[in-house]
């Protein structure tokens, strides 16, 4: 069962409708937060709620957050990066490591991930 613990969050304006992106990795742009759309890119954190266009969303950048798992699944203890849909996948060399999976999960599952704050280049 996925869980969250001791989250540190920041409230940021949503760039467009982000209501379908809860528990996905987000990036920050000049227009506000939006879901990560490039595998391995840096992320500001994980969206915790469902903001619509022009509304403020809560983004967790540290602590243990629920995150949706991408294709291929994830193994507990694996470094985590984002795929092109903002989901958690195993980190690859040269990409940003955003945290560590605390549970194993198949694609589409929600697992707890210990977030590192700003990504670390792997």
Secondary structure, DSSP 8 states (H G I E B T S, - for coil): ----EEEEEEEEEBSS--TT-TTSEEEEETTEEEE--STT---SEEE-S---TTSEEEEEEEEEEEEEB-TT-B-TT-EEEE-TTS-EEE--TTSEEEEEESS-B-TT-EEEEEEEEEEEE-
